[in-house]
């Protein structure tokens, strides 16, 4: 059996990978829906956007479900505290997600312009609201959430929807919208015909540059003034000794501590910026396949930057920093982690292989002629 701290590190890495895979796959679904009402007024071209992502969006949600389920199993206190505080926001995102299945299925069944325009608005909401909400929640991981944990591990939380709208969290949410818009554009343009791909490319390029600016602004805020907890362990991945007290003082720029201790980790935010710029440049040159690859690297690097900055904190308490939940103090038992690791080692590769198979089978361009030939059978 692996050492308990090793198991906790493995599960932290695995859950980070699951959320990153969700951001890469479902991120371009969200981005495509955000772009839907804006890239064109032609109905057939809007249907190209929908059919570019329509065959795979349901499967892409698997990564979010898996990541949340893994968090519940590996760090149940984190699951409980986060849902207690952020329940209204999470319900808002969930109900917005309901617009996707019904929107995809019903939007093109009737020819009326009003009918289709209404569903386009619903689909836009199904892309924008969850993206903004997820970004808001990530921002609040840095700001902190109002909860406390007592000596018998009872969680007392204050639920406040408006309290989530901290200026830094709003900035992160705006960056998330720009990131997924870029990623959605990069995916659709590589599947569309060249003339329409060039139209989408203008939005992809603009979103990439906006994301780069917002990401840099977030970085400056984090490193200069945003209060954060610093990792006080002797080495980055070392758990605190039994009975030792860890630092619970919030200091300005505290979230930048891991990058200062291991400068090589700065490659993550630098890669995010560089890949966003490359996505814009490659899109302008019509190299859409490579642009999608750099867009995916941008998403992965941005998620990795946030994960590394927060480590080992999973949930910061703004009410009492000493109640903050970390990789080390809030996990399930080692026996539980060991059993789940065996299950994950079996099923996660299967999901990845099946996902790769689906994308291989469904690869290829989506054209206006394809939409016409399919009629109401296509989205």
Buried (B, 14 or more C-beta within 10 A) or exposed (E): EEEBBBBBBBBBEBBBBBBBBBBBBBBBBBBBBBBBBEBBEEBBBBBBBBBBBBBBBEBBBBBBEBBBBBBBBBBBBBBBBBBBBBEBBBEBBEEBBEBBEEBBEBBBEEEEEEBBBBBBBBBBBBBBBBBBBBBBBBBBBBBBBBBBBEEEEEBBBEBBEEBBBBEBBBBBBBBBBBBBBBBBBBBBBBBBBEEBBBBBBBBBBBBBBBBBEBBBBBBEBBBEEBBBBBBBBEEBBEBBEEEEEBBEEBEEBBBBBBBEEEEEBBBBBEBBBBBBBBBBBBBBEEBBEBBBBBBBBBBBBBBBBBBBBBBBBBBBBBBBBEBBBBBBBBBBEBEBBBEBBEEBEEEBEEBEEEBEEBEEEEEEEBBBEBBEEEEEEBB
